[in-house]
Amino acid sequence: MKARFFSIVLIIAVVTTVFCSCNTEKPTVDDHTEKESTTDNGNIGTNVDYNDIYKDIKADFISLFDNTDKEFDGAIGVSEIINQRGKNESLDVIGYAVKDLSGDNIPEFIVGVIDEDSKGSEILALYTVKNEKPAFVFESMTRSAYFLMNDGNLFYQGSAGAMYSIFGSYALTEKAELVCNDYWFTYEKDKTSYEIGYYHNTTGEFDKAVSEELNVTEDEFFNKQSALIAEKTTIKLTPFAIVVEKEAKVTADYSEKISDYAEYITYTVDESEYSTKVLFMAEGTVTDFSFLSLSIKDVDENGKATFDTESLYKLDKLTEEKPLEVTLTFYGDSPAYGISYKDAQGVTKNYTVTISGEDGSVILSEF
């Protein structure tokens, strides 16, 4: 009887163990099957080509180099630099990266200013991805700029005029939202006085009413700014010059810059008592270059001249690495010399070579 009882108990125990094991064992997952994961901001976290998602945003910035009037979120700071420094230089000093800054495993699209080490601290524009589409976060512009910091935060520096300095620290949340940590600014204490007050808040508002007035000296106040600046860091950026062809053109200046080049070509028109040396430098590579002798053919009612031209010296191409130095004499105010070349699109460009009556600089004027 006892043996039968123990047999029944043993069977029940085995069945119970097997039943429990079947219900608690985790299902196996095929190693070749990738599960989709969703982040807090609604993004799909795997199997996403972020370069493809950002391709239209990247194309928008590429288009700015030829048309700074184009308007979209994030364009202002980039357009300002292109207008100030020109297309070719801007292609080298503005870059981009696809990198996670917010810590949500969703890489942001970053446009920034490149320093001499091909890295950048100032962020001109930042985008994230929400619902598998690009979403604008913030941008920098003149007197309002954001910089990367070592701790993952952003240093902000701005100005509302000569009297109004602004700086602060912002966090980029895991949802890629910009949140103010600290916001410091100067403001006159009252409307009847030019005495400067120093203020702080954590809302990011340029408003004394929501800010604390600080009992600090000017040095103590701006030491806070210096401490934040010291925390700036950089990330690697790819210059837009990698993906955008530079405008092929020629510039001219006196030959003081000749020492910048290991090689150069020389040509002499004349060596009179008043002769000078002019250096013709290519940005990109131009073809069918000619140094010209000009004589005025006609002048229209608007004062625009047309010229008879004679090629004095020719080059199949003029490159950035090897400029042309021409020794010549400028006689009078009328253009006596010019240049001609084909740009990257094969379009022929013609310019007169003259001297400015204001500062004596060399001027190229298209005709």
Beta strands, then each sheet from edge to edge (+ up, - down):
strand 1: 94-99
strand 2: 108-113
strand 3: 119-120
strand 4: 122-130
strand 5: 133-139
strand 6: 144-148
strand 7: 154-161
strand 8: 164-172
strand 9: 178-188
strand 10: 196-201
strand 11: 212-213
strand 12: 235-236
strand 13: 238-239
strand 14: 249-254
strand 15: 265-268
strand 16: 276-283
strand 17: 286-299
strand 18: 305-318
strand 19: 324-328
strand 20: 337-342
strand 21: 348-355
strand 22: 362-366
sheet 1: 5+ 4- 2+ 1- 13+
sheet 2: 3+ 12-
sheet 3: 5+ 4- 6+ 7- 8+ 9- 10+ 11-
sheet 4: 14+ 16- 19+ 15+
sheet 5: 18+ 17- 20+ 21- 22+
end
